[in-house]
Amino acid sequence: MQQQRVDLEIGDRVFMTMPGSDVCDHMHVSDRVMEVEVQERGAQLFKDGQSFSFPILWGEAGIYTDSITNKPYTYDAEKKAA
């Protein structure tokens, strides 16, 4: 199954499945769909519309940096309607 790349901008909010990173494991959110706001080099997680814990690094949240544009992207996320 091919994953769909989703290009992101700072301030975007998306719904995405959290990866099994050390931080997500520690927060008990690995493999859960969470609302995520893309911040400058960080990601704020939301649960039931409220911020969940502290912002985490992009990589820990499954957000990557494009090597050409330096913009964030992820896979199989759904952008939240404005």
C-alpha positions as CSV (number, residue, x, y, z in Angstrom):
1,M,0.0,0.0,0.0
2,Q,1.5,3.3,-1.1
3,Q,1.4,6.2,1.4
4,Q,0.1,9.6,0.3
5,R,2.4,12.5,1.0
6,V,0.8,15.6,2.6
7,D,2.7,18.8,2.3
8,L,2.3,21.1,5.4
9,E,2.6,24.7,6.3
10,I,3.3,26.2,9.7
11,G,-0.1,26.6,11.4
12,D,-1.8,23.7,9.6
13,R,-3.8,21.4,11.7
14,V,-4.1,17.8,10.6
15,F,-5.4,14.5,11.9
16,M,-2.7,11.8,11.8
17,T,-1.8,8.5,13.4
18,M,1.0,9.0,15.8
19,P,4.2,7.0,15.2
20,G,5.8,4.6,17.6
21,S,8.5,7.2,18.6
22,D,10.0,7.3,22.1
23,V,8.1,10.4,22.9
24,C,4.8,9.2,21.6
25,D,5.3,5.9,23.4
26,H,6.0,7.8,26.6
27,M,2.8,9.9,26.2
28,H,0.8,6.7,25.4
29,V,-0.4,8.1,22.0
30,S,1.5,5.8,19.6
31,D,-0.9,4.4,16.9
32,R,-3.6,6.8,18.0
33,V,-5.2,9.4,15.6
34,M,-4.5,12.8,17.1
35,E,-5.1,16.4,16.0
36,V,-1.7,18.0,15.4
37,E,-0.8,21.7,14.8
38,V,2.4,22.2,12.9
39,Q,4.5,24.8,14.6
40,E,8.0,26.1,13.9
41,R,10.1,23.0,14.3
42,G,7.5,21.5,16.7
43,A,4.1,19.9,16.8
44,Q,1.4,20.6,19.3
45,L,-0.9,17.6,19.9
46,F,-4.6,18.1,20.8
47,K,-7.0,15.7,22.4
48,D,-10.7,16.6,22.4
49,G,-9.8,20.1,21.2
50,Q,-7.5,20.8,24.2
51,S,-3.7,21.0,23.9
52,F,-2.2,17.7,25.0
53,S,1.1,18.0,27.0
54,F,3.9,20.1,25.5
55,P,4.9,20.5,21.8
56,I,7.1,17.8,20.5
57,L,9.7,17.8,17.8
58,W,8.5,17.2,14.2
59,G,10.4,13.9,13.9
60,E,8.9,12.5,17.1
61,A,5.4,13.3,15.6
62,G,6.1,11.7,12.2
63,I,6.6,15.0,10.4
64,Y,9.6,15.3,8.1
65,T,11.5,18.2,6.4
66,D,11.7,18.3,2.6
67,S,15.4,18.5,1.7
68,I,14.8,21.0,-1.1
69,T,12.2,23.3,0.3
70,N,12.8,22.8,4.0
71,K,9.0,22.7,4.5
72,P,7.3,20.1,6.6
73,Y,5.4,17.1,5.3
74,T,3.9,13.8,6.5
75,Y,2.0,10.9,5.1
76,D,-1.6,9.9,5.2
77,A,-2.8,12.9,7.2
78,E,-6.1,14.6,6.9
79,K,-6.1,18.4,7.0
80,K,-8.6,19.9,9.3
81,A,-11.2,22.1,7.7
82,A,-10.7,25.8,8.4
